[in-house]
């Protein structure tokens, strides 16, 4: 049940949202283009970030680019 403590865990890296043009889902409600987000967990296909709603959400990596 690692997902229950993601908010308190340290940030892995930071990413910037480059677009919210989703084919299937409405990600523009919880992501803002140009905003930087903290990555709390990562898989091959998804990044789990603290989104605009204040909760952890899983999003395809195609919406982000890594920032330094």
HTML snippet that shows the backbone in 3Dmol.js (N, CA, C, O; Angstrom):
<script src="https://3Dmol.org/build/3Dmol-min.js"></script>
<div id="view" style="width:600px;height:400px;position:relative"></div>
<script>
const pdb = `
ATOM      1  N   UNK A   1       0.812  -1.183   0.000  1.00  0.00           N
ATOM      2  CA  UNK A   1       0.000   0.000   0.000  1.00  0.00           C
ATOM      3  C   UNK A   1       0.863   1.257   0.000  1.00  0.00           C
ATOM      4  O   UNK A   1       0.597   2.209   0.734  1.00  0.00           O
ATOM      5  N   UNK A   2       1.881   1.244  -0.820  1.00  0.00           N
ATOM      6  CA  UNK A   2       2.825   2.357  -0.909  1.00  0.00           C
ATOM      7  C   UNK A   2       2.133   3.657  -1.341  1.00  0.00           C
ATOM      8  O   UNK A   2       2.586   4.743  -0.980  1.00  0.00           O
ATOM      9  N   UNK A   3       1.055   3.557  -2.100  1.00  0.00           N
ATOM     10  CA  UNK A   3       0.369   4.749  -2.605  1.00  0.00           C
ATOM     11  C   UNK A   3      -0.202   5.615  -1.489  1.00  0.00           C
ATOM     12  O   UNK A   3      -0.470   6.796  -1.713  1.00  0.00           O
ATOM     13  N   UNK A   4      -0.395   5.066  -0.298  1.00  0.00           N
ATOM     14  CA  UNK A   4      -0.964   5.833   0.804  1.00  0.00           C
ATOM     15  C   UNK A   4       0.038   6.798   1.432  1.00  0.00           C
ATOM     16  O   UNK A   4      -0.359   7.720   2.143  1.00  0.00           O
ATOM     17  N   UNK A   5       1.326   6.598   1.180  1.00  0.00           N
ATOM     18  CA  UNK A   5       2.341   7.476   1.775  1.00  0.00           C
ATOM     19  C   UNK A   5       3.106   8.286   0.737  1.00  0.00           C
ATOM     20  O   UNK A   5       4.112   8.908   1.078  1.00  0.00           O
ATOM     21  N   UNK A   6       2.666   8.300  -0.514  1.00  0.00           N
ATOM     22  CA  UNK A   6       3.379   9.023  -1.563  1.00  0.00           C
ATOM     23  C   UNK A   6       3.495  10.507  -1.302  1.00  0.00           C
ATOM     24  O   UNK A   6       4.518  11.103  -1.641  1.00  0.00           O
ATOM     25  N   UNK A   7       2.490  11.128  -0.713  1.00  0.00           N
ATOM     26  CA  UNK A   7       2.542  12.573  -0.449  1.00  0.00           C
ATOM     27  C   UNK A   7       3.695  12.935   0.474  1.00  0.00           C
ATOM     28  O   UNK A   7       4.307  13.992   0.319  1.00  0.00           O
ATOM     29  N   UNK A   8       3.994  12.071   1.426  1.00  0.00           N
ATOM     30  CA  UNK A   8       5.029  12.347   2.409  1.00  0.00           C
ATOM     31  C   UNK A   8       6.420  11.921   1.951  1.00  0.00           C
ATOM     32  O   UNK A   8       7.413  12.334   2.551  1.00  0.00           O
ATOM     33  N   UNK A   9       6.513  11.110   0.909  1.00  0.00           N
ATOM     34  CA  UNK A   9       7.820  10.635   0.453  1.00  0.00           C
ATOM     35  C   UNK A   9       8.584  11.747  -0.257  1.00  0.00           C
ATOM     36  O   UNK A   9       8.007  12.744  -0.691  1.00  0.00           O
ATOM     37  N   UNK A  10       9.880  11.552  -0.363  1.00  0.00           N
ATOM     38  CA  UNK A  10      10.711  12.564  -1.023  1.00  0.00           C
ATOM     39  C   UNK A  10      10.450  12.562  -2.531  1.00  0.00           C
ATOM     40  O   UNK A  10      10.024  11.560  -3.106  1.00  0.00           O
ATOM     41  N   UNK A  11      10.713  13.688  -3.137  1.00  0.00           N
ATOM     42  CA  UNK A  11      10.505  13.853  -4.568  1.00  0.00           C
ATOM     43  C   UNK A  11      11.648  13.189  -5.332  1.00  0.00           C
ATOM     44  O   UNK A  11      12.819  13.398  -5.012  1.00  0.00           O
ATOM     45  N   UNK A  12      11.304  12.385  -6.348  1.00  0.00           N
ATOM     46  CA  UNK A  12      12.308  11.709  -7.175  1.00  0.00           C
ATOM     47  C   UNK A  12      12.970  12.696  -8.126  1.00  0.00           C
ATOM     48  O   UNK A  12      14.194  12.749  -8.240  1.00  0.00           O
ATOM     49  N   UNK A  13      12.131  13.479  -8.808  1.00  0.00           N
ATOM     50  CA  UNK A  13      12.593  14.492  -9.754  1.00  0.00           C
ATOM     51  C   UNK A  13      11.459  15.456 -10.008  1.00  0.00           C
ATOM     52  O   UNK A  13      10.347  15.263  -9.516  1.00  0.00           O
ATOM     53  N   UNK A  14      11.739  16.496 -10.775  1.00  0.00           N
ATOM     54  CA  UNK A  14      10.700  17.459 -11.145  1.00  0.00           C
ATOM     55  C   UNK A  14      10.513  17.412 -12.654  1.00  0.00           C
ATOM     56  O   UNK A  14      11.468  17.247 -13.412  1.00  0.00           O
ATOM     57  N   UNK A  15       9.267  17.559 -13.069  1.00  0.00           N
ATOM     58  CA  UNK A  15       8.928  17.550 -14.488  1.00  0.00           C
ATOM     59  C   UNK A  15       8.032  18.743 -14.793  1.00  0.00           C
ATOM     60  O   UNK A  15       7.334  19.261 -13.921  1.00  0.00           O
ATOM     61  N   UNK A  16       8.071  19.162 -16.048  1.00  0.00           N
ATOM     62  CA  UNK A  16       7.254  20.278 -16.515  1.00  0.00           C
ATOM     63  C   UNK A  16       6.209  19.729 -17.470  1.00  0.00           C
ATOM     64  O   UNK A  16       6.528  18.939 -18.358  1.00  0.00           O
ATOM     65  N   UNK A  17       4.977  20.141 -17.291  1.00  0.00           N
ATOM     66  CA  UNK A  17       3.888  19.719 -18.178  1.00  0.00           C
ATOM     67  C   UNK A  17       4.040  20.451 -19.508  1.00  0.00           C
ATOM     68  O   UNK A  17       4.056  21.681 -19.540  1.00  0.00           O
ATOM     69  N   UNK A  18       4.151  19.700 -20.609  1.00  0.00           N
ATOM     70  CA  UNK A  18       4.348  20.327 -21.912  1.00  0.00           C
ATOM     71  C   UNK A  18       3.054  20.420 -22.726  1.00  0.00           C
ATOM     72  O   UNK A  18       2.960  21.234 -23.645  1.00  0.00           O
ATOM     73  N   UNK A  19       2.055  19.591 -22.393  1.00  0.00           N
ATOM     74  CA  UNK A  19       0.745  19.712 -23.037  1.00  0.00           C
ATOM     75  C   UNK A  19      -0.304  18.947 -22.249  1.00  0.00           C
ATOM     76  O   UNK A  19       0.020  18.072 -21.446  1.00  0.00           O
ATOM     77  N   UNK A  20      -1.563  19.285 -22.486  1.00  0.00           N
ATOM     78  CA  UNK A  20      -2.677  18.586 -21.846  1.00  0.00           C
ATOM     79  C   UNK A  20      -3.658  18.090 -22.894  1.00  0.00           C
ATOM     80  O   UNK A  20      -4.848  17.945 -22.615  1.00  0.00           O
ATOM     81  N   UNK A  21      -3.164  17.829 -24.098  1.00  0.00           N
ATOM     82  CA  UNK A  21      -4.008  17.353 -25.199  1.00  0.00           C
ATOM     83  C   UNK A  21      -4.175  15.838 -25.103  1.00  0.00           C
ATOM     84  O   UNK A  21      -3.509  15.084 -25.812  1.00  0.00           O
ATOM     85  N   UNK A  22      -5.053  15.410 -24.237  1.00  0.00           N
ATOM     86  CA  UNK A  22      -5.289  13.983 -24.026  1.00  0.00           C
ATOM     87  C   UNK A  22      -6.317  13.477 -25.030  1.00  0.00           C
ATOM     88  O   UNK A  22      -7.282  14.171 -25.350  1.00  0.00           O
ATOM     89  N   UNK A  23      -6.098  12.266 -25.518  1.00  0.00           N
ATOM     90  CA  UNK A  23      -7.023  11.667 -26.481  1.00  0.00           C
ATOM     91  C   UNK A  23      -8.254  11.110 -25.792  1.00  0.00           C
ATOM     92  O   UNK A  23      -9.351  11.141 -26.350  1.00  0.00           O
ATOM     93  N   UNK A  24      -8.077  10.600 -24.579  1.00  0.00           N
ATOM     94  CA  UNK A  24      -9.147   9.870 -23.928  1.00  0.00           C
ATOM     95  C   UNK A  24      -9.641  10.511 -22.631  1.00  0.00           C
ATOM     96  O   UNK A  24     -10.829  10.433 -22.316  1.00  0.00           O
ATOM     97  N   UNK A  25      -8.745  11.138 -21.884  1.00  0.00           N
ATOM     98  CA  UNK A  25      -9.090  11.659 -20.568  1.00  0.00           C
ATOM     99  C   UNK A  25      -8.997  13.182 -20.540  1.00  0.00           C
ATOM    100  O   UNK A  25      -8.383  13.782 -21.422  1.00  0.00           O
ATOM    101  N   UNK A  26      -9.596  13.801 -19.543  1.00  0.00           N
ATOM    102  CA  UNK A  26      -9.570  15.262 -19.407  1.00  0.00           C
ATOM    103  C   UNK A  26      -8.513  15.647 -18.382  1.00  0.00           C
ATOM    104  O   UNK A  26      -8.836  15.936 -17.230  1.00  0.00           O
ATOM    105  N   UNK A  27      -7.267  15.652 -18.793  1.00  0.00           N
ATOM    106  CA  UNK A  27      -6.183  15.963 -17.866  1.00  0.00           C
ATOM    107  C   UNK A  27      -6.024  17.457 -17.629  1.00  0.00           C
ATOM    108  O   UNK A  27      -5.340  17.856 -16.686  1.00  0.00           O
ATOM    109  N   UNK A  28      -6.635  18.289 -18.458  1.00  0.00           N
ATOM    110  CA  UNK A  28      -6.496  19.736 -18.273  1.00  0.00           C
ATOM    111  C   UNK A  28      -7.187  20.229 -17.001  1.00  0.00           C
ATOM    112  O   UNK A  28      -7.006  21.384 -16.616  1.00  0.00           O
ATOM    113  N   UNK A  29      -7.962  19.388 -16.355  1.00  0.00           N
ATOM    114  CA  UNK A  29      -8.588  19.758 -15.083  1.00  0.00           C
ATOM    115  C   UNK A  29      -7.614  19.650 -13.913  1.00  0.00           C
ATOM    116  O   UNK A  29      -7.789  20.323 -12.898  1.00  0.00           O
ATOM    117  N   UNK A  30      -6.591  18.809 -14.047  1.00  0.00           N
ATOM    118  CA  UNK A  30      -5.664  18.591 -12.931  1.00  0.00           C
ATOM    119  C   UNK A  30      -4.216  18.908 -13.272  1.00  0.00           C
ATOM    120  O   UNK A  30      -3.362  18.896 -12.386  1.00  0.00           O
ATOM    121  N   UNK A  31      -3.921  19.189 -14.530  1.00  0.00           N
ATOM    122  CA  UNK A  31      -2.581  19.593 -14.947  1.00  0.00           C
ATOM    123  C   UNK A  31      -2.657  20.933 -15.648  1.00  0.00           C
ATOM    124  O   UNK A  31      -3.640  21.231 -16.327  1.00  0.00           O
ATOM    125  N   UNK A  32      -1.621  21.742 -15.485  1.00  0.00           N
ATOM    126  CA  UNK A  32      -1.536  23.035 -16.154  1.00  0.00           C
ATOM    127  C   UNK A  32      -0.300  23.036 -17.034  1.00  0.00           C
ATOM    128  O   UNK A  32       0.806  22.757 -16.572  1.00  0.00           O
ATOM    129  N   UNK A  33      -0.497  23.351 -18.298  1.00  0.00           N
ATOM    130  CA  UNK A  33       0.623  23.406 -19.238  1.00  0.00           C
ATOM    131  C   UNK A  33       1.624  24.464 -18.790  1.00  0.00           C
ATOM    132  O   UNK A  33       1.248  25.601 -18.506  1.00  0.00           O
ATOM    133  N   UNK A  34       2.910  24.085 -18.728  1.00  0.00           N
ATOM    134  CA  UNK A  34       3.959  24.993 -18.316  1.00  0.00           C
ATOM    135  C   UNK A  34       4.291  24.943 -16.835  1.00  0.00           C
ATOM    136  O   UNK A  34       5.305  25.504 -16.420  1.00  0.00           O
ATOM    137  N   UNK A  35       3.474  24.294 -16.032  1.00  0.00           N
ATOM    138  CA  UNK A  35       3.708  24.203 -14.589  1.00  0.00           C
ATOM    139  C   UNK A  35       4.635  23.030 -14.277  1.00  0.00           C
ATOM    140  O   UNK A  35       4.625  22.018 -14.977  1.00  0.00           O
ATOM    141  N   UNK A  36       5.437  23.175 -13.220  1.00  0.00           N
ATOM    142  CA  UNK A  36       6.359  22.132 -12.785  1.00  0.00           C
ATOM    143  C   UNK A  36       5.719  21.316 -11.670  1.00  0.00           C
ATOM    144  O   UNK A  36       5.093  21.865 -10.763  1.00  0.00           O
ATOM    145  N   UNK A  37       5.883  19.997 -11.751  1.00  0.00           N
ATOM    146  CA  UNK A  37       5.298  19.073 -10.776  1.00  0.00           C
ATOM    147  C   UNK A  37       6.368  18.188 -10.172  1.00  0.00           C
ATOM    148  O   UNK A  37       7.392  17.918 -10.800  1.00  0.00           O
ATOM    149  N   UNK A  38       6.127  17.737  -8.946  1.00  0.00           N
ATOM    150  CA  UNK A  38       7.036  16.841  -8.241  1.00  0.00           C
ATOM    151  C   UNK A  38       6.640  15.397  -8.523  1.00  0.00           C
ATOM    152  O   UNK A  38       5.480  15.023  -8.352  1.00  0.00           O
ATOM    153  N   UNK A  39       7.602  14.589  -8.955  1.00  0.00           N
ATOM    154  CA  UNK A  39       7.354  13.176  -9.231  1.00  0.00           C
ATOM    155  C   UNK A  39       7.587  12.387  -7.950  1.00  0.00           C
ATOM    156  O   UNK A  39       8.664  12.455  -7.358  1.00  0.00           O
ATOM    157  N   UNK A  40       6.578  11.642  -7.527  1.00  0.00           N
ATOM    158  CA  UNK A  40       6.664  10.845  -6.308  1.00  0.00           C
ATOM    159  C   UNK A  40       6.954   9.373  -6.603  1.00  0.00           C
ATOM    160  O   UNK A  40       7.522   8.674  -5.765  1.00  0.00           O
ATOM    161  N   UNK A  41       6.567   8.900  -7.787  1.00  0.00           N
ATOM    162  CA  UNK A  41       6.842   7.523  -8.191  1.00  0.00           C
ATOM    163  C   UNK A  41       6.814   7.472  -9.711  1.00  0.00           C
ATOM    164  O   UNK A  41       6.221   8.332 -10.363  1.00  0.00           O
ATOM    165  N   UNK A  42       7.464   6.447 -10.270  1.00  0.00           N
ATOM    166  CA  UNK A  42       7.574   6.346 -11.722  1.00  0.00           C
ATOM    167  C   UNK A  42       7.548   4.881 -12.131  1.00  0.00           C
ATOM    168  O   UNK A  42       8.133   4.028 -11.464  1.00  0.00           O
ATOM    169  N   UNK A  43       6.859   4.596 -13.239  1.00  0.00           N
ATOM    170  CA  UNK A  43       6.886   3.279 -13.857  1.00  0.00           C
ATOM    171  C   UNK A  43       7.360   3.465 -15.294  1.00  0.00           C
ATOM    172  O   UNK A  43       7.720   4.573 -15.692  1.00  0.00           O
ATOM    173  N   UNK A  44       7.363   2.401 -16.062  1.00  0.00           N
ATOM    174  CA  UNK A  44       7.797   2.516 -17.457  1.00  0.00           C
ATOM    175  C   UNK A  44       6.896   3.440 -18.261  1.00  0.00           C
ATOM    176  O   UNK A  44       7.370   4.134 -19.160  1.00  0.00           O
ATOM    177  N   UNK A  45       5.613   3.460 -17.953  1.00  0.00           N
ATOM    178  CA  UNK A  45       4.645   4.204 -18.751  1.00  0.00           C
ATOM    179  C   UNK A  45       4.088   5.458 -18.073  1.00  0.00           C
ATOM    180  O   UNK A  45       3.658   6.391 -18.751  1.00  0.00           O
ATOM    181  N   UNK A  46       4.096   5.481 -16.748  1.00  0.00           N
ATOM    182  CA  UNK A  46       3.439   6.550 -16.003  1.00  0.00           C
ATOM    183  C   UNK A  46       4.379   7.279 -15.054  1.00  0.00           C
ATOM    184  O   UNK A  46       5.381   6.739 -14.585  1.00  0.00           O
ATOM    185  N   UNK A  47       4.006   8.552 -14.786  1.00  0.00           N
ATOM    186  CA  UNK A  47       4.606   9.336 -13.713  1.00  0.00           C
ATOM    187  C   UNK A  47       3.493   9.625 -12.714  1.00  0.00           C
ATOM    188  O   UNK A  47       2.380   9.979 -13.104  1.00  0.00           O
ATOM    189  N   UNK A  48       3.789   9.476 -11.440  1.00  0.00           N
ATOM    190  CA  UNK A  48       2.823   9.777 -10.398  1.00  0.00           C
ATOM    191  C   UNK A  48       3.257  11.083  -9.751  1.00  0.00           C
ATOM    192  O   UNK A  48       4.282  11.149  -9.073  1.00  0.00           O
ATOM    193  N   UNK A  49       2.451  12.127  -9.975  1.00  0.00           N
ATOM    194  CA  UNK A  49       2.808  13.472  -9.543  1.00  0.00           C
ATOM    195  C   UNK A  49       1.742  14.037  -8.608  1.00  0.00           C
ATOM    196  O   UNK A  49       0.597  13.586  -8.596  1.00  0.00           O
ATOM    197  N   UNK A  50       2.146  15.032  -7.828  1.00  0.00           N
ATOM    198  CA  UNK A  50       1.214  15.783  -6.995  1.00  0.00           C
ATOM    199  C   UNK A  50       0.564  16.821  -7.904  1.00  0.00           C
ATOM    200  O   UNK A  50       1.191  17.824  -8.244  1.00  0.00           O
ATOM    201  N   UNK A  51      -0.691  16.590  -8.302  1.00  0.00           N
ATOM    202  CA  UNK A  51      -1.337  17.437  -9.310  1.00  0.00           C
ATOM    203  C   UNK A  51      -2.037  18.648  -8.695  1.00  0.00           C
ATOM    204  O   UNK A  51      -1.923  18.887  -7.492  1.00  0.00           O
ATOM    205  N   UNK A  52      -2.757  19.410  -9.514  1.00  0.00           N
ATOM    206  CA  UNK A  52      -3.413  20.649  -9.077  1.00  0.00           C
ATOM    207  C   UNK A  52      -4.491  20.429  -8.028  1.00  0.00           C
ATOM    208  O   UNK A  52      -4.829  21.357  -7.293  1.00  0.00           O
ATOM    209  N   UNK A  53      -5.039  19.218  -7.941  1.00  0.00           N
ATOM    210  CA  UNK A  53      -6.075  18.932  -6.954  1.00  0.00           C
ATOM    211  C   UNK A  53      -5.486  18.672  -5.566  1.00  0.00           C
ATOM    212  O   UNK A  53      -6.223  18.561  -4.586  1.00  0.00           O
ATOM    213  N   UNK A  54      -4.142  18.574  -5.487  1.00  0.00           N
ATOM    214  CA  UNK A  54      -3.494  18.296  -4.219  1.00  0.00           C
ATOM    215  C   UNK A  54      -3.365  16.819  -3.929  1.00  0.00           C
ATOM    216  O   UNK A  54      -2.944  16.430  -2.839  1.00  0.00           O
ATOM    217  N   UNK A  55      -3.726  15.986  -4.901  1.00  0.00           N
ATOM    218  CA  UNK A  55      -3.649  14.536  -4.743  1.00  0.00           C
ATOM    219  C   UNK A  55      -2.615  13.978  -5.711  1.00  0.00           C
ATOM    220  O   UNK A  55      -2.200  14.654  -6.652  1.00  0.00           O
ATOM    221  N   UNK A  56      -2.209  12.749  -5.471  1.00  0.00           N
ATOM    222  CA  UNK A  56      -1.274  12.074  -6.371  1.00  0.00           C
ATOM    223  C   UNK A  56      -2.064  11.493  -7.529  1.00  0.00           C
ATOM    224  O   UNK A  56      -3.045  10.777  -7.324  1.00  0.00           O
ATOM    225  N   UNK A  57      -1.638  11.801  -8.746  1.00  0.00           N
ATOM    226  CA  UNK A  57      -2.280  11.268  -9.938  1.00  0.00           C
ATOM    227  C   UNK A  57      -1.263  10.617 -10.841  1.00  0.00           C
ATOM    228  O   UNK A  57      -0.112  11.050 -10.906  1.00  0.00           O
ATOM    229  N   UNK A  58      -1.682   9.573 -11.541  1.00  0.00           N
ATOM    230  CA  UNK A  58      -0.813   8.889 -12.485  1.00  0.00           C
ATOM    231  C   UNK A  58      -1.111   9.362 -13.896  1.00  0.00           C
ATOM    232  O   UNK A  58      -2.259   9.320 -14.337  1.00  0.00           O
ATOM    233  N   UNK A  59      -0.083   9.814 -14.607  1.00  0.00           N
ATOM    234  CA  UNK A  59      -0.250  10.363 -15.945  1.00  0.00           C
ATOM    235  C   UNK A  59       0.792   9.773 -16.884  1.00  0.00           C
ATOM    236  O   UNK A  59       1.898   9.439 -16.458  1.00  0.00           O
ATOM    237  N   UNK A  60       0.441   9.645 -18.161  1.00  0.00           N
ATOM    238  CA  UNK A  60       1.395   9.178 -19.157  1.00  0.00           C
ATOM    239  C   UNK A  60       2.591  10.117 -19.201  1.00  0.00           C
ATOM    240  O   UNK A  60       2.448  11.324 -19.002  1.00  0.00           O
ATOM    241  N   UNK A  61       3.745   9.574 -19.456  1.00  0.00           N
ATOM    242  CA  UNK A  61       4.979  10.361 -19.512  1.00  0.00           C
ATOM    243  C   UNK A  61       4.976  11.361 -20.662  1.00  0.00           C
ATOM    244  O   UNK A  61       5.731  12.333 -20.631  1.00  0.00           O
ATOM    245  N   UNK A  62       4.143  11.140 -21.672  1.00  0.00           N
ATOM    246  CA  UNK A  62       4.118  12.015 -22.847  1.00  0.00           C
ATOM    247  C   UNK A  62       3.680  13.445 -22.528  1.00  0.00           C
ATOM    248  O   UNK A  62       3.898  14.346 -23.339  1.00  0.00           O
ATOM    249  N   UNK A  63       3.069  13.668 -21.368  1.00  0.00           N
ATOM    250  CA  UNK A  63       2.622  15.011 -20.987  1.00  0.00           C
ATOM    251  C   UNK A  63       3.737  15.845 -20.365  1.00  0.00           C
ATOM    252  O   UNK A  63       3.543  17.037 -20.124  1.00  0.00           O
ATOM    253  N   UNK A  64       4.886  15.256 -20.102  1.00  0.00           N
ATOM    254  CA  UNK A  64       5.933  15.924 -19.329  1.00  0.00           C
ATOM    255  C   UNK A  64       7.288  15.903 -20.005  1.00  0.00           C
ATOM    256  O   UNK A  64       7.562  15.087 -20.886  1.00  0.00           O
ATOM    257  N   UNK A  65       8.130  16.833 -19.561  1.00  0.00           N
ATOM    258  CA  UNK A  65       9.564  16.792 -19.872  1.00  0.00           C
ATOM    259  C   UNK A  65      10.293  17.065 -18.576  1.00  0.00           C
ATOM    260  O   UNK A  65       9.827  17.831 -17.732  1.00  0.00           O
ATOM    261  N   UNK A  66      11.444  16.429 -18.427  1.00  0.00           N
ATOM    262  CA  UNK A  66      12.210  16.549 -17.194  1.00  0.00           C
ATOM    263  C   UNK A  66      12.907  17.902 -17.119  1.00  0.00           C
ATOM    264  O   UNK A  66      13.442  18.394 -18.112  1.00  0.00           O
ATOM    265  N   UNK A  67      12.894  18.497 -15.929  1.00  0.00           N
ATOM    266  CA  UNK A  67      13.593  19.757 -15.699  1.00  0.00           C
ATOM    267  C   UNK A  67      14.715  19.519 -14.707  1.00  0.00           C
ATOM    268  O   UNK A  67      14.693  18.552 -13.946  1.00  0.00           O
ATOM    269  N   UNK A  68      15.694  20.406 -14.721  1.00  0.00           N
ATOM    270  CA  UNK A  68      16.830  20.229 -13.813  1.00  0.00           C
ATOM    271  C   UNK A  68      16.856  21.247 -12.723  1.00  0.00           C
ATOM    272  O   UNK A  68      17.753  21.226 -11.880  1.00  0.00           O
TER     273      UNK A  68
END
`;
const viewer = $3Dmol.createViewer("view");
viewer.addModel(pdb, "pdb");
viewer.setStyle({}, {cartoon: {color: "spectrum"}});
viewer.zoomTo();
viewer.render();
</script>
